[in-house]
Structure formats: C-alpha cells, structure tokens
Amino acid sequence: MKLFKRFTFEAAHSLPDYPEIHGHSYYVEVWVQGNAVDGYVIRESELEKECLFVKSIFDHKNLDNFFDLPTSENIAIEIWTLLKHLPLFEVRVERPSIGLGAVYNGEFE
C-alpha cells in the first residue's frame, strides 16, 4: 500500500543559468509505503507533522542558503534525507510554473 501527503512552500533561489534571485512555488509529495496495519501505513497526523517540519525549513527562505545548487533534484534528495526515518517510497518536488519536477526514491544513496 502507498500513501502520500502533498504540501507546498514558497522559496527563492538562483542558479548558474539564472543568476538573479527569483522565487517559485514548490509542490512536494512525500510517498510512503508499507502494510496497512490497523488500516494505516502511517498515521496521517504523523505524516502531516513530518511534512510541516520540512515546510518550516524551506518556506519563504532563500534556498541558496541551504544548497550549493538549489535544483529540484537536490531539494528532493534533501527532503528524502530529512524524512528517511519514515517508510519512504519516493519524494516528488515540482515547480509547476515552469512545468519541471524531480522524483527521488533513494536510488543513489
């Protein structure tokens, strides 16, 4: 069974191709998987708490302060790292305004 929680955050960054600081809305999905014990893969309140923790780190921040290269790929890897104590399946990070996103499932750890 798989379960996901979707949340958004707003943040700024710069990239080598776009050196001026600019902002995006980031859409994140955290997917977990496992057996639905007592009807739950994970308690919704626990998944919500963990996602709010991640959001509190990045929301309305300059991602240049967290990453050498604040790409969707690196953000997805960092969220995975922050939440790897959960039964993760994958982390998706999307910037819908430009139609770009990244999916990470721990494959390159």
C-alpha positions as CSV (number, residue, x, y, z in Angstrom):
1,M,0.0,0.0,0.0
2,K,1.2,3.5,-0.8
3,L,0.1,6.8,0.8
4,F,1.2,10.3,0.0
5,K,1.0,13.8,1.5
6,R,1.1,16.9,-0.7
7,F,2.2,20.3,0.5
8,T,3.6,23.5,-0.9
9,F,6.2,26.0,0.0
10,E,7.4,29.3,-1.4
11,A,11.1,29.9,-1.8
12,A,13.7,31.9,-3.7
13,H,16.9,30.7,-5.3
14,S,19.4,31.4,-8.0
15,L,21.0,29.0,-10.5
16,P,24.0,29.3,-12.8
17,D,21.7,29.6,-15.8
18,Y,19.5,32.2,-13.9
19,P,21.9,34.1,-11.6
20,E,19.4,36.6,-10.4
21,I,17.5,35.6,-7.2
22,H,13.9,34.6,-8.1
23,G,11.1,32.8,-6.4
24,H,8.9,29.7,-7.1
25,S,6.0,27.9,-5.6
26,Y,7.2,24.3,-4.9
27,Y,4.8,21.4,-4.7
28,V,6.0,18.4,-2.8
29,E,4.6,14.9,-2.5
30,V,6.0,12.6,0.2
31,W,5.1,9.0,-0.6
32,V,5.3,6.2,2.0
33,Q,4.6,2.5,1.6
34,G,4.1,-0.5,3.8
35,N,1.4,-2.8,5.2
36,A,-1.7,-1.0,6.3
37,V,-1.5,-2.1,10.0
38,D,-4.8,-1.3,11.7
39,G,-5.8,0.5,8.5
40,Y,-2.8,2.8,8.3
41,V,0.6,2.7,6.5
42,I,1.4,5.6,8.8
43,R,-0.8,7.7,11.0
44,E,-2.0,10.8,9.0
45,S,-1.1,13.0,11.9
46,E,2.5,11.8,11.9
47,L,2.9,12.3,8.2
48,E,1.4,15.7,8.5
49,K,3.8,16.6,11.3
50,E,6.8,15.5,9.4
51,C,5.8,17.4,6.2
52,L,5.1,20.6,8.3
53,F,8.7,20.2,9.7
54,V,10.1,20.1,6.2
55,K,8.0,23.1,5.1
56,S,9.2,25.1,8.1
57,I,12.8,24.7,7.0
58,F,12.3,25.9,3.4
59,D,9.1,28.0,3.3
60,H,9.8,31.7,2.5
61,K,13.5,31.1,2.6
62,N,16.4,31.6,0.1
63,L,17.4,28.1,-0.9
64,D,20.9,29.4,-1.8
65,N,21.5,29.3,2.0
66,F,20.9,25.6,2.1
67,F,22.3,24.3,-1.2
68,D,25.3,24.9,-3.3
69,L,23.0,24.2,-6.3
70,P,19.3,24.5,-5.3
71,T,17.8,22.4,-8.0
72,S,14.6,20.4,-7.8
73,E,16.8,17.3,-7.8
74,N,18.8,18.4,-4.8
75,I,15.7,19.6,-2.9
76,A,14.1,16.2,-3.4
77,I,17.3,14.4,-2.1
78,E,17.4,16.7,0.9
79,I,13.8,16.1,1.8
80,W,14.4,12.3,1.5
81,T,17.3,12.6,3.8
82,L,15.3,14.6,6.4
83,L,12.5,12.0,6.3
84,K,14.4,8.8,5.8
85,H,13.2,7.5,9.2
86,L,9.8,7.1,7.6
87,P,8.8,4.2,5.4
88,L,9.5,6.3,2.3
89,F,8.7,5.2,-1.2
90,E,9.6,8.5,-3.1
91,V,9.7,12.2,-2.8
92,R,8.4,14.4,-5.6
93,V,9.3,18.1,-6.0
94,E,7.7,20.2,-8.7
95,R,7.9,23.8,-9.8
96,P,4.6,24.0,-11.7
97,S,5.1,27.5,-13.0
98,I,7.8,26.1,-15.3
99,G,6.5,22.6,-15.7
100,L,9.5,20.9,-14.1
101,G,9.9,18.5,-11.3
102,A,12.1,15.7,-9.8
103,V,11.3,12.4,-8.3
104,Y,13.7,10.7,-5.9
105,N,13.4,7.3,-4.3
106,G,16.8,6.8,-2.5
107,E,18.3,5.0,-5.5
108,F,21.6,6.9,-5.4
109,E,22.4,6.7,-1.7
